[in-house]
Amino acid sequence: MSTDPSDLNMRGAGRARHRVLEALSPEKPVPGLYLVATPIGHASDITLRALGLLATADVLYCEDTRVTSKLLSLYGIRQKLEPYHEHNAARMRPKIAARLEKGEVVALVSDAGTPAISDPGFRLARDMAAAGHFVTHCPGASAALTGLLLSGLATDRFFFCGFLPPKHQARLSELETVKEVPATLIFYESPKRLAASLKDMEAVLGARPSAVARELTKKFEEVRKGTLSELAKAYEEEGAPKGEIVIVVEAPGKRAEFSKEQIRDRLSELLNEVSLKDAVAEVTRESGWKRSDVYDLALALKKNDAP
């Protein structure tokens, strides 16, 4: 998630910055690799410990030096920046290992949020720990957790799915693997694929209550709630939104327990009162079944040809 420094309330920020830096411990951290979380939008969402590490590390590896430079400048921090991203990660890991061998303090950040989450930083942390180096995390902002908290869905058990594949069939296959996970599901997605992904989610997961969160912690933060089908239709009509996206989907719960007989009985009841389209929508919402499966049963009932 990209950091937007313009969202920081700059009134008095200069004075606050100096007070923060003066309060930081001048002692250098223990040598090792530090995974440092940075803001996901509002530039004030950074910890004192993170600022201290960013200021005192021997080197700071970051996804995009331009993005990290803007954040550092807000707090008057001058630091040596080196790039570390998916395109150079394999080449940079041995160089970082060599620095750790020399007893240096190495900090790693992503453009925003917690590094190593849907990020090549996890391989770095894994390999450096396996080599016996000290590796730790300086916790802070996370788009996945912020989206979950604002979704209104259950937080007692959740499963982070990361980014889905960009292609339709691969996306459907991946969704099948998490369909029965008994937890709230959290996805990252790009704006341009949002409507298509929501539509595929509805096809595989059913009409579960969900939320789309974007521009988190920023001025135009938005959390839109509804069923997957309702959200898919809305974004298909409106077009791709701005900002990076977190999608949160309710766990299957009891919705997955509806039998075919129960679905047929409920459809029979509703078809005497409402249109086929409305009956299918209602039963899909109640049961969590795929809309296409409910539609086939409804159509068969309508023709008095139910299997």
C-alpha positions as CSV (number, residue, x, y, z in Angstrom):
1,M,0.0,0.0,0.0
2,S,1.5,3.4,-1.0
3,T,2.2,6.1,1.5
4,D,0.8,9.5,0.8
5,P,2.8,12.1,2.8
6,S,0.2,14.7,1.9
7,D,-2.2,13.0,4.3
8,L,0.1,13.9,7.3
9,N,-1.2,16.9,9.2
10,M,1.8,19.1,8.7
11,R,0.7,21.8,11.1
12,G,3.3,21.6,13.8
13,A,4.9,18.6,12.2
14,G,8.4,20.2,12.2
15,R,8.4,20.8,15.9
16,A,7.0,17.4,16.6
17,R,9.6,15.8,14.4
18,H,12.5,17.4,16.3
19,R,11.0,16.3,19.7
20,V,10.6,12.8,18.4
21,L,14.1,12.5,17.2
22,E,15.5,14.0,20.4
23,A,13.6,11.4,22.4
24,L,15.0,8.5,20.4
25,S,17.7,6.5,22.1
26,P,21.1,7.3,20.7
27,E,22.3,3.7,21.4
28,K,22.7,1.6,18.3
29,P,20.6,-1.5,18.0
30,V,22.0,-5.0,18.2
31,P,23.4,-6.1,14.9
32,G,21.0,-8.0,12.7
33,L,18.1,-7.7,10.3
34,Y,15.1,-5.5,11.3
35,L,11.8,-5.7,9.4
36,V,10.4,-2.3,9.9
37,A,6.7,-1.4,9.4
38,T,6.0,2.0,7.8
39,P,2.7,3.8,7.3
40,I,0.1,2.6,4.8
41,G,-1.2,6.0,4.2
42,H,-1.2,8.5,7.0
43,A,2.5,9.4,7.5
44,S,2.0,9.9,11.3
45,D,1.4,6.1,11.7
46,I,4.9,5.2,12.5
47,T,6.4,4.1,15.9
48,L,9.2,5.7,17.8
49,R,11.1,2.5,17.6
50,A,10.8,2.4,13.9
51,L,12.1,6.0,13.6
52,G,15.0,5.1,15.8
53,L,15.9,2.1,13.6
54,L,15.6,4.0,10.4
55,A,17.9,6.7,11.8
56,T,20.6,4.5,13.3
57,A,20.8,1.5,10.9
58,D,24.0,1.0,8.9
59,V,21.9,0.6,5.8
60,L,18.2,0.7,4.9
61,Y,16.9,-1.5,2.1
62,C,13.6,-0.5,0.6
63,E,11.2,-1.3,-2.2
64,D,11.5,2.1,-3.9
65,T,14.1,4.6,-2.7
66,R,12.0,7.5,-3.9
67,V,9.0,6.5,-1.7
68,T,11.2,5.9,1.3
69,S,13.1,9.1,0.9
70,K,9.9,11.1,1.2
71,L,9.0,9.4,4.4
72,L,12.5,9.9,5.9
73,S,12.5,13.6,4.9
74,L,9.3,14.2,6.9
75,Y,11.3,13.2,10.1
76,G,14.6,14.7,9.2
77,I,16.3,11.4,8.8
78,R,19.3,11.0,6.5
79,Q,20.1,7.4,5.6
80,K,21.9,5.3,3.1
81,L,19.2,3.6,0.9
82,E,19.6,0.5,-1.2
83,P,16.9,-1.1,-3.3
84,Y,15.4,-4.5,-2.4
85,H,12.4,-5.7,-4.5
86,E,11.2,-8.7,-6.4
87,H,13.4,-8.0,-9.4
88,N,16.7,-7.9,-7.6
89,A,16.0,-9.9,-4.4
90,A,18.0,-13.0,-5.4
91,R,21.0,-10.9,-6.3
92,M,20.8,-8.7,-3.2
93,R,20.4,-11.4,-0.5
94,P,24.1,-12.5,-0.6
95,K,25.1,-8.9,-0.2
96,I,22.9,-8.4,2.8
97,A,24.2,-11.6,4.3
98,A,27.7,-10.2,3.9
99,R,26.7,-7.1,5.8
100,L,25.2,-9.1,8.6
101,E,28.4,-11.2,8.8
102,K,30.3,-7.9,9.4
103,G,28.0,-7.1,12.3
104,E,26.0,-4.4,10.7
105,V,22.5,-3.2,11.5
106,V,20.3,-3.8,8.4
107,A,16.8,-2.4,8.2
108,L,14.2,-3.5,5.6
109,V,11.0,-1.6,4.6
110,S,8.4,-2.0,1.9
111,D,6.8,1.1,0.2
112,A,4.3,1.0,3.0
113,G,3.0,-1.4,5.7
114,T,4.7,-4.5,7.0
115,P,7.6,-5.9,4.9
116,A,7.5,-9.6,4.1
117,I,3.7,-9.7,3.7
118,S,3.1,-10.5,0.1
119,D,6.6,-9.2,-0.4
120,P,10.0,-10.8,-1.2
121,G,11.2,-9.7,2.2
122,F,9.9,-13.0,3.6
123,R,12.6,-15.0,1.8
124,L,15.3,-12.6,3.1
125,A,14.1,-13.0,6.7
126,R,13.9,-16.8,6.3
127,D,17.3,-17.2,4.7
128,M,19.0,-14.8,7.2
129,A,17.5,-16.6,10.2
130,A,18.4,-20.0,8.8
131,A,22.0,-18.7,8.4
132,G,22.0,-17.9,12.2
133,H,21.7,-14.1,12.0
134,F,19.5,-12.2,14.4
135,V,16.2,-11.3,12.7
136,T,13.4,-9.4,14.3
137,H,10.4,-7.3,13.5
138,C,9.5,-3.7,14.4
139,P,5.7,-3.9,14.2
140,G,3.3,-1.2,12.9
141,A,0.8,-0.6,10.2
142,S,-0.8,-3.4,8.2
143,A,-3.3,-2.9,5.4
144,A,-4.7,-6.4,5.9
145,L,-5.4,-5.9,9.6
146,T,-6.8,-2.4,9.1
147,G,-9.1,-3.7,6.4
148,L,-10.3,-6.6,8.6
149,L,-11.0,-4.3,11.5
150,L,-13.1,-1.9,9.4
151,S,-15.0,-4.6,7.5
152,G,-17.3,-5.4,10.4
153,L,-16.7,-9.1,9.9
154,A,-15.5,-11.6,12.5
155,T,-11.9,-11.0,13.7
156,D,-11.5,-14.0,16.0
157,R,-10.2,-16.2,13.1
158,F,-9.0,-14.9,9.8
159,F,-6.9,-16.2,6.8
160,F,-4.7,-13.9,4.7
161,C,-4.8,-15.0,1.1
162,G,-2.6,-12.3,-0.4
163,F,-3.0,-11.4,-4.1
164,L,-5.1,-13.8,-6.3
165,P,-3.7,-14.8,-9.8
166,P,-4.4,-12.2,-12.5
167,K,-5.9,-14.7,-14.9
168,H,-9.5,-15.8,-14.7
169,Q,-9.1,-19.6,-14.6
170,A,-6.1,-19.5,-12.2
171,R,-8.1,-17.2,-10.0
172,L,-11.0,-19.6,-9.8
173,S,-8.7,-22.5,-9.0
174,E,-7.0,-20.6,-6.2
175,L,-10.4,-19.6,-4.7
176,E,-11.5,-23.2,-4.6
177,T,-8.5,-23.9,-2.3
178,V,-9.8,-21.4,0.3
179,K,-13.5,-22.0,-0.2
180,E,-14.0,-24.1,2.9
181,V,-11.5,-22.3,5.2
182,P,-13.4,-21.7,8.4
183,A,-12.2,-18.1,8.8
184,T,-12.7,-14.6,7.5
185,L,-10.7,-14.3,4.3
186,I,-8.5,-11.3,3.5
187,F,-7.3,-10.5,-0.1
188,Y,-5.2,-7.8,-1.7
189,E,-6.2,-6.8,-5.2
190,S,-5.4,-4.1,-7.8
191,P,-8.2,-1.6,-8.8
192,K,-8.3,-2.7,-12.4
193,R,-9.0,-6.4,-11.5
194,L,-11.4,-5.6,-8.6
195,A,-14.7,-6.2,-10.3
196,A,-13.5,-9.4,-12.1
197,S,-12.1,-10.8,-8.9
198,L,-15.3,-10.0,-6.9
199,K,-17.3,-11.7,-9.6
200,D,-15.1,-14.8,-9.5
201,M,-15.3,-14.8,-5.7
202,E,-19.1,-14.8,-5.8
203,A,-19.0,-17.7,-8.3
204,V,-16.8,-19.9,-6.1
205,L,-17.5,-18.7,-2.5
206,G,-21.2,-17.8,-2.9
207,A,-23.0,-14.6,-1.9
208,R,-21.1,-14.0,1.3
209,P,-21.1,-10.7,3.1
210,S,-17.9,-8.8,2.3
211,A,-16.2,-5.5,2.4
212,V,-13.9,-3.6,0.0
213,A,-11.5,-1.2,1.8
214,R,-9.3,1.3,0.0
215,E,-7.3,4.5,0.6
216,L,-6.9,3.2,4.2
217,T,-5.9,5.9,6.8
218,K,-6.0,8.5,4.0
219,K,-8.3,11.5,3.5
220,F,-10.6,9.6,1.1
221,E,-10.7,6.3,3.0
222,E,-13.6,4.2,2.0
223,V,-15.1,0.9,3.2
224,R,-18.0,-0.4,1.1
225,K,-20.0,-3.4,2.4
226,G,-22.4,-5.8,0.8
227,T,-22.5,-9.3,-0.7
228,L,-19.9,-10.3,-3.2
229,S,-22.4,-10.1,-6.0
230,E,-23.6,-6.6,-4.9
231,L,-20.0,-5.3,-4.7
232,A,-19.0,-6.9,-8.1
233,K,-22.0,-5.3,-9.8
234,A,-21.2,-1.9,-8.2
235,Y,-17.6,-1.8,-9.3
236,E,-18.4,-3.2,-12.7
237,E,-20.8,-0.3,-13.3
238,E,-18.6,2.4,-11.7
239,G,-15.3,1.3,-13.1
240,A,-12.0,0.7,-11.3
241,P,-11.6,2.9,-8.2
242,K,-8.4,4.7,-7.1
243,G,-6.1,3.4,-4.5
244,E,-4.9,-0.1,-3.4
245,I,-7.5,-2.6,-2.3
246,V,-8.2,-4.9,0.6
247,I,-11.1,-7.3,0.2
248,V,-12.5,-9.0,3.3
249,V,-15.0,-12.0,2.9
250,E,-17.0,-13.7,5.6
251,A,-16.2,-17.2,6.6
252,P,-18.5,-20.0,5.2
253,G,-20.0,-20.8,8.6
254,K,-23.3,-22.5,8.4
255,R,-24.0,-21.3,4.9
256,A,-22.0,-24.3,3.5
257,E,-24.3,-26.7,5.4
258,F,-27.4,-26.2,3.2
259,S,-28.3,-29.5,1.5
260,K,-29.8,-29.7,-2.1
261,E,-33.1,-30.7,-0.6
262,Q,-33.2,-27.6,1.6
263,I,-32.3,-25.4,-1.3
264,R,-35.0,-27.0,-3.4
265,D,-37.6,-26.6,-0.6
266,R,-36.7,-22.9,-0.1
267,L,-36.9,-22.2,-3.8
268,S,-40.2,-23.9,-4.1
269,E,-41.5,-21.7,-1.3
270,L,-40.2,-18.5,-2.8
271,L,-41.2,-19.2,-6.4
272,N,-44.8,-19.0,-5.3
273,E,-44.2,-15.4,-4.1
274,V,-41.5,-13.8,-6.2
275,S,-39.8,-14.0,-9.6
276,L,-37.2,-16.7,-10.4
277,K,-34.5,-14.0,-10.4
278,D,-35.4,-12.7,-7.0
279,A,-35.8,-16.3,-5.6
280,V,-32.4,-17.2,-6.8
281,A,-30.9,-14.1,-5.3
282,E,-32.5,-14.6,-2.0
283,V,-31.5,-18.3,-1.7
284,T,-28.0,-17.6,-2.8
285,R,-27.7,-14.9,-0.1
286,E,-29.2,-17.2,2.6
287,S,-27.2,-20.3,1.7
288,G,-23.9,-19.2,0.3
289,W,-24.3,-21.6,-2.6
290,K,-23.0,-20.6,-6.0
291,R,-25.6,-18.6,-7.8
292,S,-25.3,-20.8,-10.9
293,D,-26.1,-23.9,-8.9
294,V,-29.1,-22.3,-7.3
295,Y,-30.3,-21.0,-10.7
296,D,-30.1,-24.5,-12.2
297,L,-32.2,-25.9,-9.4
298,A,-34.7,-23.1,-9.7
299,L,-35.0,-23.5,-13.4
300,A,-35.5,-27.2,-13.0
301,L,-38.3,-26.6,-10.5
302,K,-39.9,-24.0,-12.8
303,K,-40.0,-26.6,-15.5
304,N,-41.2,-29.3,-13.1
305,D,-38.0,-31.2,-14.0
306,A,-36.0,-31.2,-10.8
307,P,-33.5,-34.0,-10.6
